[in-house]
Amino acid sequence: MGPFEYFEPLSVKEAVSLLNKYGNKAKVLAGGTDLVSLLKDKTLSPEYVISIGKLTDLDYIKSDGKKGLRIGAMTTIRSIETSKHLKPINCVILCQAASQMASMSIRNVGTLAGNLCNASPSADMAPALLVLGASVKLVSASGERTLTLDEFFVGPGSTAIKPNELLTEIQIPVPPPHTGGSYIKYVTRGGEELALIGVAALLTIGADGVCSAARIALGAVAPTPVRATKTEKLLTGKKIDDTLVKKAAQTASDEASPIDDIRGSAEYRREMLKVFTRDAIKQAAEMAKSAA
């Protein structure tokens, strides 16, 4: 690990002031489960590290009724996994994704904001948040702005956050009634829980059995976590049956752009993506039918 100057700001104002001063020379430390490893192997060598661990006012999960859900930047993955705020507003998919991320020790320390800012194509929380239509609040010394996650991810390990900005909150609108979601990931043996494939499905199904809204997001099969918009259009306005689900799974596979690497070939990923997309859609449909 290379030398760096370390700061522990006590307020968001102080943190963004430091970011405004040091910009590209600084890295923000939240839970540290990703950043510390990158510092140790010298993948990153910042001159300054700004820890936001003492910003306890950013550790919260708040449900504002019809307005939606707000999750602070210092909220751990474990807190999301066990939260009582998510089930009443049909956001159980977040609990599912959180429960499948890494090990318990990582979930107890790692934060949702850190997972997003790391911007791994295989990040577990990203697909679930994408189908929920989540946005992030970014604060700088000059003000704040909000970006949807579709806008936030720009490439592998890269986001639209500026060097002088701090991600302080994740905002999630309340899904419509009769909405169900499912997140499923596939890991290879010895894969250290890193997703080879991740699929999130969120469906709204009316009393007539017709899918009025569909959101599908894919992880680990493109440079960033992505929405499968053609698959969504295929499902919307139709009754979910085995034939339609099979077509949707094929469409999702066609929309993906996986790579060949040591963990699996692109062809293998496409084939497995069909299986996991099919299962995620079926699970989401069952949950939607029983949801309030």
C-alpha positions, -999 to +999 in steps of 0.1 A: +000+000+000+014+034-010+015+064+012-015+088+014-029+115+037-060+103+056-090+125+066-121+117+087-146+145+081-174+149+106-200+164+082-210+161+046-200+198+042-165+190+054-162+159+032-173+178+000-149+206+009-120+181+009-132+166-024-134+201-039-098+208-028-082+175-038-104+162-066-088+135-087-061+130-062-085+117-036-106+086-030-136+082-007-136+054+018-170+041+031-171+004+042-137-002+025-144-037+013-134-028-023-112+002-018-088-013+008-081-043-015-073-019-044-050+001-021-032-029-009-024-043-043-016-007-055-043-008-083-051+026-069-026+050-054-044+081-043-026+110-025-055+114-002-081+091+013-113+106+027-131+083+051-168+090+056-172+064+083-180+090+109-209+104+090-234+084+109-262+107+098-259+090+064-268+056+079-305+052+074-334+035+055-365+057+054-398+050+038-417+081+030-450+064+022-461+072-014-429+093-020-406+063-019-376+049-001-344+068+008-312+049+017-282+068+032-247+063+018-234+047+049-261+021+051-246-014+051-257-043+028-266-063+059-290-035+071-308-037+037-309-075+039-327-073+072-348-041+068-385-041+077-391-011+055-389-030+022-416-057+023-446-033+027-437-013-004-429-043-027-391-038-025-382-073-013-360-077-043-335-055-025-334-079+004-329-108-021-300-091-038-284-081-005-286-116+009-267-130-021-238-105-020-205-119-009-201-132+027-218-121+059-186-104+071-186-083+039-223-075+041-218-063+077-193-037+066-198-030+029-222-001+020-247+002-007-232+035-020-197+019-021-210-010-041-225+013-066-195+036-068-172+006-074-192+001-106-184-035-111-204-050-140-212-079-117-223-058-087-253-076-071-272-045-059-272-027-092-296-048-112-322-048-084-319-010-081-321-005-119-354-023-121-367-003-092-359+029-110-335+041-084-316+074-085-286+087-066-281+121-050-247+136-055-235+165-034-207+190-041-195+223-026-216+241-052-248+222-048-264+188-055-278+169-084-297+136-090-289+110-116-308+078-124-287+046-123-290+043-160-271+076-162-248+068-133-229+038-148-208+047-177-183+018-180-165-010-161-154+006-128-165+040-140-194+063-131-207+098-139-198+110-104-174+140-106-142+142-086-157+169-063-189+150-056-201+127-028-229+102-032-250+108-001-283+090-009-301+064-030-337+072-038-362+046-049-398+053-060-425+031-045-434+003-071-471+002-082-495-022-064-494-058-075-457-057-083-433-085-076-396-088-081-368-113-081-330-112-083-311-144-091-274-147-096-252-175-108-217-182-095-192-208-105-176-231-080-147-212-064-160-180-079-159-162-045-196-153-048-188-130-078-218-132-102-211-148-135-247-138-143-272-116-124-308-111-134-334-088-118-370-089-128-398-066-116-433-071-129-467-055-123-496-078-130-532-068-129-563-088-118-567-098-155-533-115-154-518-090-179-484-076-172-489-038-173-452-030-166-420-050-168-384-041-159-355-065-165-319-057-156-288-078-163-255-079-144-221-093-154-230-097-191-222-062-204-196-034-196-221-021-170-253-034-153-279-028-180-317-027-185-329-053-211-354-029-228-364-051-257-372-079-232-393-055-212-413-044-242-419-080-251-435-088-217-455-056-213-492-058-222-493-096-223-502-125-200-471-143-186-470-179-198-443-204-206-441-195-243-437-158-236-412-164-209-391-186-232-392-158-258-382-132-232-353-153-220-340-156-256-344-118-261-325-110-230-297-133-241-296-115-275-295-081-258-265-091-236-229-085-246-209-109-224-172-115-227-149-146-227-128-147-195-112-173-172-146-178-154-166-187-185-171-181-223-195-156-238-214-184-253-218-201-220-229-169-203-256-164-230-270-199-225-271-196-187-286-161-190-316-177-207-321-200-178-318-174-151-339-148-169-367-174-173-365-182-136-364-146-125-394-137-146-414-166-133-406-158-097-414-121-101-448-130-117-457-153-088-448-126-063-468-100-083-499-121-082-498-123-044-486-088-038-509-061-024 
